[in-house]
Amino acid sequence: MAGFTHLFIPGPTNIPEEVRQAMNLPMEDMRAASFPNLTLPLFEDIKRVFKNETGRVFIFP
């Protein structure tokens, strides 16, 4: 319909119980001593994705 804005999103959608259970994990604590062990290996992958081997990657919390 001309002149009207439409929002095409799915929902409400039933989420299977196995998906809900898979998502039921505690959040990572960004202040925990183990957090760098989770994030630092990803930095090299991010450099490859953006084709920037010499750049510096950092996270804004």
C-alpha distance matrix in Angstrom:
0.0 3.8 6.4 6.0 8.4 8.9 12.5 13.5 17.2 19.6 21.6 23.6 25.6 29.2 31.6 34.7 37.9 39.5 36.7 37.1 40.9 40.5 38.6 41.2 43.3 44.9 43.5 45.7 47.6 47.3 50.7 52.5 55.2 53.5 50.2 51.3 52.2 48.6 47.1 49.7 49.4 45.6 46.3 47.7 44.7 42.4 44.4 44.1 40.3 40.0 42.9 45.0 48.4 50.1 47.6 47.9 45.6 45.4 43.4 42.2 42.8
3.8 0.0 3.8 5.6 8.4 10.2 13.9 15.4 19.1 22.0 24.1 26.2 28.3 32.0 34.1 37.3 40.5 41.8 38.9 39.3 43.0 42.5 40.3 43.0 44.9 46.2 44.6 46.5 48.3 47.7 51.0 53.0 55.6 54.1 50.6 51.6 52.7 49.2 47.4 49.8 49.6 45.8 46.2 47.6 44.8 42.2 44.1 43.8 40.1 39.5 42.3 44.2 47.8 49.2 46.7 47.2 45.1 44.9 43.1 41.9 42.7
6.4 3.8 0.0 3.8 6.8 9.8 13.4 15.7 19.2 22.4 24.2 26.1 28.5 32.3 34.3 37.7 40.7 42.2 39.1 39.2 42.9 42.4 40.0 42.5 44.3 45.3 43.5 45.4 47.0 46.3 49.4 51.7 54.3 53.1 49.5 50.5 51.9 48.4 46.5 49.0 49.1 45.3 45.6 47.2 44.6 41.8 43.7 43.8 40.1 39.2 42.2 43.8 47.4 48.6 45.9 46.1 44.0 43.7 41.8 40.2 41.0
6.0 5.6 3.8 0.0 3.8 6.4 10.0 12.5 15.9 19.0 20.5 22.4 25.0 28.7 30.8 34.2 37.1 38.7 35.7 35.7 39.4 39.1 36.7 39.1 41.0 42.0 40.4 42.5 44.1 43.7 46.8 49.0 51.8 50.4 47.0 48.2 49.5 45.9 44.2 46.9 47.0 43.3 43.7 45.5 42.8 40.1 42.3 42.4 38.7 38.0 41.2 42.8 46.3 47.6 44.8 44.9 42.5 42.0 39.8 38.3 38.8
8.4 8.4 6.8 3.8 0.0 3.8 6.8 9.8 12.9 16.2 18.0 20.0 22.4 26.1 27.9 31.4 34.3 35.7 32.6 32.5 36.2 35.8 33.3 35.7 37.4 38.5 36.8 38.8 40.4 39.9 43.1 45.2 48.0 46.7 43.2 44.4 45.7 42.1 40.5 43.2 43.3 39.6 40.1 41.9 39.3 36.6 38.8 39.0 35.3 34.7 37.9 39.5 42.9 44.2 41.4 41.3 38.9 38.3 36.1 34.6 35.1
8.9 10.2 9.8 6.4 3.8 0.0 3.8 6.2 9.5 12.7 14.5 16.6 18.9 22.6 24.5 28.0 30.9 32.4 29.3 29.4 33.2 32.8 30.5 33.0 34.9 36.2 34.8 37.0 38.9 38.7 42.0 43.8 46.6 45.0 41.7 43.0 44.1 40.4 39.0 41.8 41.8 38.1 38.9 40.7 37.9 35.4 37.9 37.9 34.1 33.9 37.2 39.0 42.3 43.8 41.1 41.0 38.3 37.7 35.4 34.1 34.4
12.5 13.9 13.4 10.0 6.8 3.8 0.0 3.8 6.1 9.6 11.4 13.5 15.7 19.5 21.1 24.6 27.5 28.9 25.8 25.8 29.5 29.1 26.7 29.2 31.2 32.5 31.1 33.4 35.3 35.2 38.5 40.3 43.1 41.5 38.2 39.7 40.6 37.0 35.7 38.6 38.6 35.0 36.0 37.9 35.0 32.7 35.3 35.4 31.7 31.7 35.1 36.8 40.0 41.6 38.8 38.5 35.6 34.9 32.5 31.3 31.3
13.5 15.4 15.7 12.5 9.8 6.2 3.8 0.0 3.8 6.8 9.5 12.1 13.5 17.3 18.9 22.2 25.3 26.5 23.5 24.0 27.7 27.1 25.2 27.9 30.0 31.7 30.5 32.8 35.1 35.2 38.7 40.1 42.8 40.9 37.7 39.2 39.8 36.0 35.0 37.9 37.5 33.9 35.2 36.8 33.8 31.7 34.5 34.2 30.4 30.9 34.2 36.2 39.2 41.1 38.6 38.4 35.4 35.0 32.6 31.8 31.8
17.2 19.1 19.2 15.9 12.9 9.5 6.1 3.8 0.0 3.8 6.4 9.1 10.3 14.0 15.4 18.7 21.7 23.0 19.9 20.2 23.9 23.5 21.4 24.1 26.3 28.0 27.1 29.5 31.9 32.2 35.7 36.9 39.7 37.7 34.7 36.3 36.8 33.0 32.2 35.3 34.9 31.4 33.0 34.8 31.7 29.8 32.9 32.7 29.0 29.7 33.1 35.0 37.8 39.8 37.2 36.8 33.6 33.0 30.5 29.7 29.4
19.6 22.0 22.4 19.0 16.2 12.7 9.6 6.8 3.8 0.0 3.7 6.5 6.8 10.5 12.2 15.4 18.5 19.9 17.1 17.6 21.3 21.2 19.5 22.2 24.7 26.9 26.4 29.0 31.7 32.4 35.9 36.8 39.5 37.3 34.5 36.4 36.5 32.7 32.4 35.6 34.9 31.6 33.6 35.3 32.1 30.6 33.8 33.4 29.8 31.0 34.4 36.4 38.9 41.1 38.7 38.1 34.8 34.2 31.6 31.1 30.4
21.6 24.1 24.2 20.5 18.0 14.5 11.4 9.5 6.4 3.7 0.0 2.8 4.5 8.2 10.4 13.9 16.7 18.7 16.2 16.0 19.8 20.3 18.6 20.7 23.6 25.7 25.5 28.5 31.0 32.1 35.4 36.3 39.2 37.1 34.5 36.7 36.9 33.1 33.0 36.4 36.0 32.9 34.9 36.9 33.8 32.4 35.8 35.6 32.1 33.4 36.8 38.6 41.0 43.2 40.6 39.7 36.3 35.3 32.4 31.7 30.7
23.6 26.2 26.1 22.4 20.0 16.6 13.5 12.1 9.1 6.5 2.8 0.0 3.8 6.8 9.4 12.9 15.3 17.8 15.6 15.0 18.7 19.7 18.0 19.7 22.8 24.9 25.0 28.2 30.7 32.0 35.2 36.0 39.0 37.0 34.6 37.0 37.1 33.4 33.6 37.1 36.8 33.8 36.0 38.1 35.1 33.8 37.3 37.2 33.8 35.2 38.7 40.4 42.6 44.7 42.1 41.0 37.5 36.3 33.2 32.4 31.1
25.6 28.3 28.5 25.0 22.4 18.9 15.7 13.5 10.3 6.8 4.5 3.8 0.0 3.8 6.2 9.5 12.4 14.6 12.5 12.5 16.2 16.9 15.8 17.8 21.0 23.5 23.9 27.0 29.8 31.3 34.6 35.0 37.8 35.5 33.3 35.6 35.4 31.7 32.1 35.6 34.9 32.1 34.5 36.4 33.3 32.3 35.9 35.5 32.2 33.9 37.3 39.1 41.2 43.5 41.1 40.1 36.6 35.6 32.7 32.3 30.9
29.2 32.0 32.3 28.7 26.1 22.6 19.5 17.3 14.0 10.5 8.2 6.8 3.8 0.0 3.8 6.4 9.1 11.7 10.4 10.3 13.7 15.0 14.5 16.1 19.6 22.3 23.4 26.6 29.5 31.4 34.5 34.6 37.4 35.0 33.1 35.6 35.1 31.5 32.3 35.8 35.0 32.5 35.3 37.1 34.0 33.4 37.1 36.6 33.6 35.6 38.8 40.7 42.4 44.8 42.6 41.4 37.8 36.8 33.8 33.6 31.9
31.6 34.1 34.3 30.8 27.9 24.5 21.1 18.9 15.4 12.2 10.4 9.4 6.2 3.8 0.0 3.8 6.4 8.4 6.7 6.7 10.2 11.2 10.8 12.7 16.1 19.1 20.2 23.3 26.5 28.4 31.5 31.4 34.0 31.5 29.7 32.3 31.6 28.0 29.0 32.5 31.7 29.3 32.2 34.0 31.0 30.7 34.4 34.0 31.1 33.3 36.4 38.2 39.8 42.2 40.0 38.8 35.1 34.1 31.2 31.2 29.5
34.7 37.3 37.7 34.2 31.4 28.0 24.6 22.2 18.7 15.4 13.9 12.9 9.5 6.4 3.8 0.0 3.8 5.5 5.4 6.5 8.8 10.1 11.0 12.7 16.0 19.4 21.1 24.0 27.3 29.5 32.6 31.9 34.4 31.6 30.2 32.8 31.6 28.2 29.7 33.0 31.9 29.8 33.0 34.6 31.5 31.6 35.3 34.7 32.1 34.6 37.5 39.4 40.6 43.2 41.3 40.1 36.4 35.6 32.8 33.2 31.4
37.9 40.5 40.7 37.1 34.3 30.9 27.5 25.3 21.7 18.5 16.7 15.3 12.4 9.1 6.4 3.8 0.0 3.8 5.4 5.0 6.1 8.6 9.9 10.5 14.0 17.3 19.5 22.6 25.8 28.3 31.1 30.2 32.7 30.0 29.0 31.8 30.5 27.3 29.2 32.6 31.6 29.9 33.2 34.9 32.1 32.4 36.1 35.7 33.3 35.9 38.8 40.4 41.4 43.9 42.0 40.5 36.7 35.7 32.8 33.1 31.0
39.5 41.8 42.2 38.7 35.7 32.4 28.9 26.5 23.0 19.9 18.7 17.8 14.6 11.7 8.4 5.5 3.8 0.0 3.8 5.4 5.1 6.2 8.7 9.9 12.7 16.4 18.6 21.2 24.7 27.1 29.9 28.8 30.9 27.9 27.1 29.6 28.1 24.9 26.9 30.2 28.9 27.4 30.8 32.3 29.5 30.1 33.8 33.2 31.0 33.8 36.5 38.2 39.0 41.6 39.9 38.5 34.8 34.0 31.4 32.1 30.2
36.7 38.9 39.1 35.7 32.6 29.3 25.8 23.5 19.9 17.1 16.2 15.6 12.5 10.4 6.7 5.4 5.4 3.8 0.0 3.8 5.4 5.0 6.3 8.7 11.4 15.0 16.6 19.2 22.7 24.8 27.9 27.0 29.3 26.4 25.1 27.5 26.3 22.9 24.5 27.8 26.7 24.8 28.1 29.7 26.8 27.1 30.8 30.3 28.0 30.6 33.5 35.1 36.1 38.6 36.8 35.4 31.8 31.0 28.2 28.9 27.1
37.1 39.3 39.2 35.7 32.5 29.4 25.8 24.0 20.2 17.6 16.0 15.0 12.5 10.3 6.7 6.5 5.0 5.4 3.8 0.0 3.8 5.5 5.2 6.3 9.8 13.0 14.8 17.9 21.1 23.5 26.4 25.7 28.3 25.7 24.4 27.3 26.4 23.1 24.7 28.2 27.6 25.8 28.9 30.9 28.3 28.3 32.1 32.1 29.7 32.1 35.1 36.5 37.5 39.8 37.6 36.0 32.2 31.0 28.0 28.2 26.0
40.9 43.0 42.9 39.4 36.2 33.2 29.5 27.7 23.9 21.3 19.8 18.7 16.2 13.7 10.2 8.8 6.1 5.1 5.4 3.8 0.0 3.8 5.4 5.0 8.1 11.6 14.1 17.0 20.2 22.9 25.5 24.4 26.7 24.1 23.3 26.2 24.9 21.9 24.1 27.5 26.7 25.4 28.8 30.7 28.3 28.7 32.5 32.4 30.4 33.0 35.9 37.0 37.7 40.0 38.0 36.2 32.5 31.3 28.4 28.9 26.5
40.5 42.5 42.4 39.1 35.8 32.8 29.1 27.1 23.5 21.2 20.3 19.7 16.9 15.0 11.2 10.1 8.6 6.2 5.0 5.5 3.8 0.0 3.8 5.5 7.2 10.9 12.9 15.2 18.7 21.1 24.0 22.7 24.8 21.8 20.9 23.5 22.0 18.9 21.0 24.3 23.3 21.9 25.4 27.1 24.6 25.2 28.9 28.7 26.8 29.6 32.3 33.5 34.1 36.5 34.7 33.0 29.4 28.4 25.7 26.6 24.6
38.6 40.3 40.0 36.7 33.3 30.5 26.7 25.2 21.4 19.5 18.6 18.0 15.8 14.5 10.8 11.0 9.9 8.7 6.3 5.2 5.4 3.8 0.0 3.8 5.7 9.0 10.3 13.0 16.4 18.7 21.6 20.9 23.4 20.8 19.3 22.1 21.2 17.9 19.6 23.1 22.6 20.9 24.1 26.2 23.9 23.9 27.7 27.9 25.8 28.1 31.2 32.2 33.0 35.1 33.0 31.2 27.4 26.1 23.2 23.7 21.5
41.2 43.0 42.5 39.1 35.7 33.0 29.2 27.9 24.1 22.2 20.7 19.7 17.8 16.1 12.7 12.7 10.5 9.9 8.7 6.3 5.0 5.5 3.8 0.0 3.8 6.9 9.3 12.5 15.5 18.3 20.8 19.9 22.5 20.2 19.2 22.4 21.6 18.6 20.7 24.3 24.1 22.8 25.9 28.3 26.3 26.4 30.1 30.6 28.7 31.0 34.0 34.7 35.4 37.3 35.1 32.9 29.2 27.5 24.4 24.7 22.1
43.3 44.9 44.3 41.0 37.4 34.9 31.2 30.0 26.3 24.7 23.6 22.8 21.0 19.6 16.1 16.0 14.0 12.7 11.4 9.8 8.1 7.2 5.7 3.8 0.0 3.8 6.4 9.1 12.2 15.1 17.5 16.3 18.8 16.4 15.6 18.8 18.0 15.2 17.5 21.0 21.1 20.1 23.2 25.6 24.0 24.2 27.8 28.6 27.1 29.3 32.1 32.6 33.0 34.7 32.6 30.2 26.6 24.8 21.9 22.4 19.7
44.9 46.2 45.3 42.0 38.5 36.2 32.5 31.7 28.0 26.9 25.7 24.9 23.5 22.3 19.1 19.4 17.3 16.4 15.0 13.0 11.6 10.9 9.0 6.9 3.8 0.0 3.8 6.5 9.0 12.3 14.3 13.2 16.1 14.2 13.4 17.0 16.7 14.3 16.5 20.0 20.7 19.9 22.7 25.5 24.3 24.3 27.8 29.0 27.7 29.6 32.4 32.4 32.7 34.1 31.8 29.2 25.5 23.4 20.3 20.5 17.4
43.5 44.6 43.5 40.4 36.8 34.8 31.1 30.5 27.1 26.4 25.5 25.0 23.9 23.4 20.2 21.1 19.5 18.6 16.6 14.8 14.1 12.9 10.3 9.3 6.4 3.8 0.0 3.8 6.3 9.0 11.6 11.3 14.3 12.8 11.1 14.6 14.9 12.3 13.8 17.5 18.6 17.5 19.9 22.9 22.0 21.5 25.0 26.5 25.1 26.7 29.7 29.5 29.9 31.1 28.6 25.8 22.2 19.9 16.6 16.7 13.6
45.7 46.5 45.4 42.5 38.8 37.0 33.4 32.8 29.5 29.0 28.5 28.2 27.0 26.6 23.3 24.0 22.6 21.2 19.2 17.9 17.0 15.2 13.0 12.5 9.1 6.5 3.8 0.0 3.8 6.1 8.8 8.1 10.9 9.2 7.3 10.9 11.4 9.0 10.6 14.1 15.6 14.9 17.1 20.2 19.7 19.5 22.7 24.4 23.5 25.0 27.7 27.2 27.3 28.3 26.0 23.1 19.6 17.2 14.3 14.9 12.0
47.6 48.3 47.0 44.1 40.4 38.9 35.3 35.1 31.9 31.7 31.0 30.7 29.8 29.5 26.5 27.3 25.8 24.7 22.7 21.1 20.2 18.7 16.4 15.5 12.2 9.0 6.3 3.8 0.0 3.8 5.4 5.4 8.8 8.5 6.8 10.5 11.9 10.6 11.7 14.7 16.9 16.6 18.1 21.5 21.6 21.0 23.9 26.1 25.4 26.5 29.2 28.2 28.2 28.7 26.2 23.0 19.7 16.9 13.9 14.0 10.7
47.3 47.7 46.3 43.7 39.9 38.7 35.2 35.2 32.2 32.4 32.1 32.0 31.3 31.4 28.4 29.5 28.3 27.1 24.8 23.5 22.9 21.1 18.7 18.3 15.1 12.3 9.0 6.1 3.8 0.0 3.8 5.6 8.3 8.5 5.7 8.4 10.9 9.7 9.6 12.4 15.2 14.7 15.6 19.1 19.6 18.7 21.2 23.8 23.3 24.0 26.6 25.3 25.3 25.5 22.9 19.5 16.4 13.3 10.5 10.7 7.7
50.7 51.0 49.4 46.8 43.1 42.0 38.5 38.7 35.7 35.9 35.4 35.2 34.6 34.5 31.5 32.6 31.1 29.9 27.9 26.4 25.5 24.0 21.6 20.8 17.5 14.3 11.6 8.8 5.4 3.8 0.0 3.8 6.6 8.4 6.9 9.3 12.0 12.0 12.1 14.1 17.2 17.4 17.9 21.4 22.3 21.6 23.8 26.5 26.4 26.9 29.3 27.6 27.4 27.2 24.7 21.1 18.4 15.2 12.8 12.7 9.8
52.5 53.0 51.7 49.0 45.2 43.8 40.3 40.1 36.9 36.8 36.3 36.0 35.0 34.6 31.4 31.9 30.2 28.8 27.0 25.7 24.4 22.7 20.9 19.9 16.3 13.2 11.3 8.1 5.4 5.6 3.8 0.0 3.8 5.3 5.5 8.4 10.0 10.5 11.8 13.7 16.3 17.1 18.2 21.3 22.2 22.1 24.4 26.8 26.9 27.8 30.0 28.5 27.9 28.0 25.9 22.4 19.7 17.0 15.0 15.6 12.8
55.2 55.6 54.3 51.8 48.0 46.6 43.1 42.8 39.7 39.5 39.2 39.0 37.8 37.4 34.0 34.4 32.7 30.9 29.3 28.3 26.7 24.8 23.4 22.5 18.8 16.1 14.3 10.9 8.8 8.3 6.6 3.8 0.0 3.8 5.6 7.0 8.3 10.1 11.5 12.4 15.0 16.6 17.5 20.2 21.6 21.9 23.7 26.1 26.7 27.8 29.5 27.8 26.7 26.7 25.0 21.6 19.3 17.0 15.8 17.0 14.9
53.5 54.1 53.1 50.4 46.7 45.0 41.5 40.9 37.7 37.3 37.1 37.0 35.5 35.0 31.5 31.6 30.0 27.9 26.4 25.7 24.1 21.8 20.8 20.2 16.4 14.2 12.8 9.2 8.5 8.5 8.4 5.3 3.8 0.0 3.8 5.7 5.4 7.0 9.3 10.5 12.4 14.1 15.6 18.1 19.1 19.8 21.9 23.9 24.5 25.9 27.6 26.4 25.3 25.8 24.3 21.1 18.6 16.7 15.4 17.3 15.3
50.2 50.6 49.5 47.0 43.2 41.7 38.2 37.7 34.7 34.5 34.5 34.6 33.3 33.1 29.7 30.2 29.0 27.1 25.1 24.4 23.3 20.9 19.3 19.2 15.6 13.4 11.1 7.3 6.8 5.7 6.9 5.5 5.6 3.8 0.0 3.8 5.3 5.2 6.4 8.5 10.9 11.7 13.0 16.0 16.8 16.9 19.3 21.5 21.7 22.9 24.9 23.7 23.0 23.5 21.6 18.4 15.5 13.4 11.8 13.6 11.8
51.3 51.6 50.5 48.2 44.4 43.0 39.7 39.2 36.3 36.4 36.7 37.0 35.6 35.6 32.3 32.8 31.8 29.6 27.5 27.3 26.2 23.5 22.1 22.4 18.8 17.0 14.6 10.9 10.5 8.4 9.3 8.4 7.0 5.7 3.8 0.0 3.8 5.2 5.0 5.4 8.4 9.8 10.5 13.2 14.7 15.0 16.7 19.1 19.9 20.9 22.5 21.0 19.9 20.2 18.6 15.5 13.0 11.4 10.9 13.4 12.6
52.2 52.7 51.9 49.5 45.7 44.1 40.6 39.8 36.8 36.5 36.9 37.1 35.4 35.1 31.6 31.6 30.5 28.1 26.3 26.4 24.9 22.0 21.2 21.6 18.0 16.7 14.9 11.4 11.9 10.9 12.0 10.0 8.3 5.4 5.3 3.8 0.0 3.8 5.8 5.9 7.2 9.5 11.1 13.0 14.2 15.4 17.3 19.0 19.9 21.6 22.9 21.8 20.5 21.4 20.2 17.5 15.1 14.2 13.8 16.6 15.8
48.6 49.2 48.4 45.9 42.1 40.4 37.0 36.0 33.0 32.7 33.1 33.4 31.7 31.5 28.0 28.2 27.3 24.9 22.9 23.1 21.9 18.9 17.9 18.6 15.2 14.3 12.3 9.0 10.6 9.7 12.0 10.5 10.1 7.0 5.2 5.2 3.8 0.0 3.8 6.2 6.8 7.6 10.1 12.4 12.6 13.5 16.1 17.6 17.9 19.7 21.6 20.9 20.1 21.4 19.9 17.4 14.3 13.4 12.4 15.1 14.1
47.1 47.4 46.5 44.2 40.5 39.0 35.7 35.0 32.2 32.4 33.0 33.6 32.1 32.3 29.0 29.7 29.2 26.9 24.5 24.7 24.1 21.0 19.6 20.7 17.5 16.5 13.8 10.6 11.7 9.6 12.1 11.8 11.5 9.3 6.4 5.0 5.8 3.8 0.0 3.8 5.7 5.4 6.9 9.9 10.4 10.6 13.0 15.1 15.3 16.7 18.6 17.6 17.1 18.1 16.3 13.7 10.6 9.7 9.0 12.1 11.9
49.7 49.8 49.0 46.9 43.2 41.8 38.6 37.9 35.3 35.6 36.4 37.1 35.6 35.8 32.5 33.0 32.6 30.2 27.8 28.2 27.5 24.3 23.1 24.3 21.0 20.0 17.5 14.1 14.7 12.4 14.1 13.7 12.4 10.5 8.5 5.4 5.9 6.2 3.8 0.0 3.8 5.3 5.4 7.8 9.6 10.2 11.6 13.8 15.0 16.2 17.4 16.0 14.8 15.6 14.3 11.8 9.4 9.4 10.2 13.7 14.2
49.4 49.6 49.1 47.0 43.3 41.8 38.6 37.5 34.9 34.9 36.0 36.8 34.9 35.0 31.7 31.9 31.6 28.9 26.7 27.6 26.7 23.3 22.6 24.1 21.1 20.7 18.6 15.6 16.9 15.2 17.2 16.3 15.0 12.4 10.9 8.4 7.2 6.8 5.7 3.8 0.0 3.8 5.5 6.2 7.3 9.3 10.8 12.0 13.4 15.3 16.2 15.5 14.0 15.7 15.1 13.4 11.2 12.1 12.9 16.5 17.1
45.6 45.8 45.3 43.3 39.6 38.1 35.0 33.9 31.4 31.6 32.9 33.8 32.1 32.5 29.3 29.8 29.9 27.4 24.8 25.8 25.4 21.9 20.9 22.8 20.1 19.9 17.5 14.9 16.6 14.7 17.4 17.1 16.6 14.1 11.7 9.8 9.5 7.6 5.4 5.3 3.8 0.0 3.8 5.5 5.1 6.2 8.7 10.0 10.5 12.4 14.0 13.7 13.1 15.1 13.9 12.4 9.5 10.6 10.9 14.5 15.4
46.3 46.2 45.6 43.7 40.1 38.9 36.0 35.2 33.0 33.6 34.9 36.0 34.5 35.3 32.2 33.0 33.2 30.8 28.1 28.9 28.8 25.4 24.1 25.9 23.2 22.7 19.9 17.1 18.1 15.6 17.9 18.2 17.5 15.6 13.0 10.5 11.1 10.1 6.9 5.4 5.5 3.8 0.0 3.8 5.4 5.1 6.3 8.8 9.9 10.8 12.1 10.9 10.3 11.6 10.2 8.6 6.1 7.9 9.5 13.2 14.9
47.7 47.6 47.2 45.5 41.9 40.7 37.9 36.8 34.8 35.3 36.9 38.1 36.4 37.1 34.0 34.6 34.9 32.3 29.7 30.9 30.7 27.1 26.2 28.3 25.6 25.5 22.9 20.2 21.5 19.1 21.4 21.3 20.2 18.1 16.0 13.2 13.0 12.4 9.9 7.8 6.2 5.5 3.8 0.0 3.8 5.4 5.1 6.5 8.8 10.1 10.3 9.5 8.0 10.2 10.0 9.6 8.4 11.1 13.1 16.9 18.7
44.7 44.8 44.6 42.8 39.3 37.9 35.0 33.8 31.7 32.1 33.8 35.1 33.3 34.0 31.0 31.5 32.1 29.5 26.8 28.3 28.3 24.6 23.9 26.3 24.0 24.3 22.0 19.7 21.6 19.6 22.3 22.2 21.6 19.1 16.8 14.7 14.2 12.6 10.4 9.6 7.3 5.1 5.4 3.8 0.0 3.8 5.4 5.1 6.3 8.8 9.6 10.1 9.7 12.6 12.1 12.1 10.2 12.7 13.9 17.4 19.1
42.4 42.2 41.8 40.1 36.6 35.4 32.7 31.7 29.8 30.6 32.4 33.8 32.3 33.4 30.7 31.6 32.4 30.1 27.1 28.3 28.7 25.2 23.9 26.4 24.2 24.3 21.5 19.5 21.0 18.7 21.6 22.1 21.9 19.8 16.9 15.0 15.4 13.5 10.6 10.2 9.3 6.2 5.1 5.4 3.8 0.0 3.8 5.4 5.0 6.3 8.3 8.4 9.2 11.6 10.1 10.0 7.7 10.2 11.4 14.6 16.8
44.4 44.1 43.7 42.3 38.8 37.9 35.3 34.5 32.9 33.8 35.8 37.3 35.9 37.1 34.4 35.3 36.1 33.8 30.8 32.1 32.5 28.9 27.7 30.1 27.8 27.8 25.0 22.7 23.9 21.2 23.8 24.4 23.7 21.9 19.3 16.7 17.3 16.1 13.0 11.6 10.8 8.7 6.3 5.1 5.4 3.8 0.0 3.8 5.5 5.3 5.8 5.0 5.5 8.0 7.2 8.2 7.4 10.8 13.1 16.4 19.0
44.1 43.8 43.8 42.4 39.0 37.9 35.4 34.2 32.7 33.4 35.6 37.2 35.5 36.6 34.0 34.7 35.7 33.2 30.3 32.1 32.4 28.7 27.9 30.6 28.6 29.0 26.5 24.4 26.1 23.8 26.5 26.8 26.1 23.9 21.5 19.1 19.0 17.6 15.1 13.8 12.0 10.0 8.8 6.5 5.1 5.4 3.8 0.0 3.8 5.4 4.8 6.3 6.6 10.1 10.3 11.9 11.2 14.5 16.4 19.6 22.0
40.3 40.1 40.1 38.7 35.3 34.1 31.7 30.4 29.0 29.8 32.1 33.8 32.2 33.6 31.1 32.1 33.3 31.0 28.0 29.7 30.4 26.8 25.8 28.7 27.1 27.7 25.1 23.5 25.4 23.3 26.4 26.9 26.7 24.5 21.7 19.9 19.9 17.9 15.3 15.0 13.4 10.5 9.9 8.8 6.3 5.0 5.5 3.8 0.0 3.8 5.5 7.9 9.6 12.7 12.0 13.2 11.8 14.6 15.8 18.6 21.0
40.0 39.5 39.2 38.0 34.7 33.9 31.7 30.9 29.7 31.0 33.4 35.2 33.9 35.6 33.3 34.6 35.9 33.8 30.6 32.1 33.0 29.6 28.1 31.0 29.3 29.6 26.7 25.0 26.5 24.0 26.9 27.8 27.8 25.9 22.9 20.9 21.6 19.7 16.7 16.2 15.3 12.4 10.8 10.1 8.8 6.3 5.3 5.4 3.8 0.0 3.8 5.5 8.5 10.8 9.6 11.4 10.5 13.5 15.1 17.7 20.5
42.9 42.3 42.2 41.2 37.9 37.2 35.1 34.2 33.1 34.4 36.8 38.7 37.3 38.8 36.4 37.5 38.8 36.5 33.5 35.1 35.9 32.3 31.2 34.0 32.1 32.4 29.7 27.7 29.2 26.6 29.3 30.0 29.5 27.6 24.9 22.5 22.9 21.6 18.6 17.4 16.2 14.0 12.1 10.3 9.6 8.3 5.8 4.8 5.5 3.8 0.0 3.8 6.2 9.1 9.2 11.9 12.1 15.6 17.8 20.6 23.5
45.0 44.2 43.8 42.8 39.5 39.0 36.8 36.2 35.0 36.4 38.6 40.4 39.1 40.7 38.2 39.4 40.4 38.2 35.1 36.5 37.0 33.5 32.2 34.7 32.6 32.4 29.5 27.2 28.2 25.3 27.6 28.5 27.8 26.4 23.7 21.0 21.8 20.9 17.6 16.0 15.5 13.7 10.9 9.5 10.1 8.4 5.0 6.3 7.9 5.5 3.8 0.0 3.8 5.6 5.5 8.6 9.6 13.3 16.0 18.8 22.0
48.4 47.8 47.4 46.3 42.9 42.3 40.0 39.2 37.8 38.9 41.0 42.6 41.2 42.4 39.8 40.6 41.4 39.0 36.1 37.5 37.7 34.1 33.0 35.4 33.0 32.7 29.9 27.3 28.2 25.3 27.4 27.9 26.7 25.3 23.0 19.9 20.5 20.1 17.1 14.8 14.0 13.1 10.3 8.0 9.7 9.2 5.5 6.6 9.6 8.5 6.2 3.8 0.0 3.8 5.8 8.5 10.0 13.8 16.9 20.1 23.0
50.1 49.2 48.6 47.6 44.2 43.8 41.6 41.1 39.8 41.1 43.2 44.7 43.5 44.8 42.2 43.2 43.9 41.6 38.6 39.8 40.0 36.5 35.1 37.3 34.7 34.1 31.1 28.3 28.7 25.5 27.2 28.0 26.7 25.8 23.5 20.2 21.4 21.4 18.1 15.6 15.7 15.1 11.6 10.2 12.6 11.6 8.0 10.1 12.7 10.8 9.1 5.6 3.8 0.0 3.8 6.8 9.6 13.1 16.7 19.6 22.7
47.6 46.7 45.9 44.8 41.4 41.1 38.8 38.6 37.2 38.7 40.6 42.1 41.1 42.6 40.0 41.3 42.0 39.9 36.8 37.6 38.0 34.7 33.0 35.1 32.6 31.8 28.6 26.0 26.2 22.9 24.7 25.9 25.0 24.3 21.6 18.6 20.2 19.9 16.3 14.3 15.1 13.9 10.2 10.0 12.1 10.1 7.2 10.3 12.0 9.6 9.2 5.5 5.8 3.8 0.0 3.8 6.6 9.9 13.4 16.0 19.4
47.9 47.2 46.1 44.9 41.3 41.0 38.5 38.4 36.8 38.1 39.7 41.0 40.1 41.4 38.8 40.1 40.5 38.5 35.4 36.0 36.2 33.0 31.2 32.9 30.2 29.2 25.8 23.1 23.0 19.5 21.1 22.4 21.6 21.1 18.4 15.5 17.5 17.4 13.7 11.8 13.4 12.4 8.6 9.6 12.1 10.0 8.2 11.9 13.2 11.4 11.9 8.6 8.5 6.8 3.8 0.0 3.8 6.6 10.3 13.0 16.2
45.6 45.1 44.0 42.5 38.9 38.3 35.6 35.4 33.6 34.8 36.3 37.5 36.6 37.8 35.1 36.4 36.7 34.8 31.8 32.2 32.5 29.4 27.4 29.2 26.6 25.5 22.2 19.6 19.7 16.4 18.4 19.7 19.3 18.6 15.5 13.0 15.1 14.3 10.6 9.4 11.2 9.5 6.1 8.4 10.2 7.7 7.4 11.2 11.8 10.5 12.1 9.6 10.0 9.6 6.6 3.8 0.0 3.8 7.1 10.2 13.1
45.4 44.9 43.7 42.0 38.3 37.7 34.9 35.0 33.0 34.2 35.3 36.3 35.6 36.8 34.1 35.6 35.7 34.0 31.0 31.0 31.3 28.4 26.1 27.5 24.8 23.4 19.9 17.2 16.9 13.3 15.2 17.0 17.0 16.7 13.4 11.4 14.2 13.4 9.7 9.4 12.1 10.6 7.9 11.1 12.7 10.2 10.8 14.5 14.6 13.5 15.6 13.3 13.8 13.1 9.9 6.6 3.8 0.0 3.8 6.8 9.6
43.4 43.1 41.8 39.8 36.1 35.4 32.5 32.6 30.5 31.6 32.4 33.2 32.7 33.8 31.2 32.8 32.8 31.4 28.2 28.0 28.4 25.7 23.2 24.4 21.9 20.3 16.6 14.3 13.9 10.5 12.8 15.0 15.8 15.4 11.8 10.9 13.8 12.4 9.0 10.2 12.9 10.9 9.5 13.1 13.9 11.4 13.1 16.4 15.8 15.1 17.8 16.0 16.9 16.7 13.4 10.3 7.1 3.8 0.0 3.8 6.1
42.2 41.9 40.2 38.3 34.6 34.1 31.3 31.8 29.7 31.1 31.7 32.4 32.3 33.6 31.2 33.2 33.1 32.1 28.9 28.2 28.9 26.6 23.7 24.7 22.4 20.5 16.7 14.9 14.0 10.7 12.7 15.6 17.0 17.3 13.6 13.4 16.6 15.1 12.1 13.7 16.5 14.5 13.2 16.9 17.4 14.6 16.4 19.6 18.6 17.7 20.6 18.8 20.1 19.6 16.0 13.0 10.2 6.8 3.8 0.0 3.8
42.8 42.7 41.0 38.8 35.1 34.4 31.3 31.8 29.4 30.4 30.7 31.1 30.9 31.9 29.5 31.4 31.0 30.2 27.1 26.0 26.5 24.6 21.5 22.1 19.7 17.4 13.6 12.0 10.7 7.7 9.8 12.8 14.9 15.3 11.8 12.6 15.8 14.1 11.9 14.2 17.1 15.4 14.9 18.7 19.1 16.8 19.0 22.0 21.0 20.5 23.5 22.0 23.0 22.7 19.4 16.2 13.1 9.6 6.1 3.8 0.0
